[in-house]
């Protein structure tokens, strides 16, 4: 009986969403349920669209109580209100003192935009004075038409620019997806134990490891090119000191002990991103046994000037495994390469404040290279003399 009652359900729901313009025809909220009125569900469990109307849970309850006649509901199905904008206030989660945000394997806080393109915020997560989470974003289709937006949790969608939309607010998860255009967001909130967070970081590191190894090979080749002009003996000694630094041996390179504590500890850690996250937890006074407020963007697809940016199954296509905290400029800033942006190509870059960890270490290495070059120049000058 249950299988029979679900026959045609998916096709019917798609029709029902479209005929009300993806929002309740009475209040325009986007959170839709399915009210069977001709005949009612208790009389016949069916999915014939002509006898069903999409309503929000509140208006659905009113309809169940007999507030609307069958003729009034049919009039709502035919009404012009379906062309009006869909509006609602998305429920929020309160009192998130220090919120850890994950987007496609990258980690940040609420100090700046989560992702920007050409410096223009696309997704912004912040908090109001009461500590409530505030989310803002814009969703555009491939033609650069605005189909949905949210400003400080106030959601608006434009039915004229979309084919289908699903909005499902649950206790700890929100999905906003516009189907034919295939743009939207799915994000969830939970309080994460430190051990569970360690598992997610380890998984992200494992997925990003091939890209990390490729970067390390590039840096090694670049280092060899920088050292090539030096005499063999000096180059060999300098390479030994640099390898000692990269291996994390503080005793092998006394200068490492003079670096700032955060830079030194990061150098001694193989996984700099996990180190940055744990440093942030420490600065946030998170202790063993505590849980971490964790906002995770599981899925995302948006367009900027016709360019598609996605996260699928928690993995981003634009950047892999990074961390940035307390940066007003945001964690991820992509550059658009369309003609209107006067750029040669769609270069994927990341502006990561925590990069001071790697940058400081690299500055130490570059300083040693430049110092050696200086000694070499003096050596060559004395030889010529």
Secondary structure, DSSP 8 states (H G I E B T S, - for coil): -HHHHTTTHHHHHHHHHHHTTTS-TTT--S-EEEEEBTTBTTT-----GGGEEEEEHHHHHHHHTT-S-HHHHHHHHH-GGGGS-EEEE-------SS-EEEETTEEE-SSSEEEEETTEEEEEEEE-TT--EEEEEEEE-TT--EEEEEETTEEEE-GGG-S-EEEEE-SSEEEEEETTTTEEEEEEEEEEEHHHHHHHHHHHHHHHHHHHHHHHHHHHHHHHHHHTTS-HHHHHHHHHHHHHHHHT-TTT-GGGGGS-HHHHHHHH-S-HHHHHHHHHHHHTT--TT-EEEEEEEEEEEEEETTEEEEEETTEESS--SEEE-S-TT-SEEE---SGGGT-SS-------GGGHHHHHHHHHHHHHHHHHHHHHHHHHHHHH-
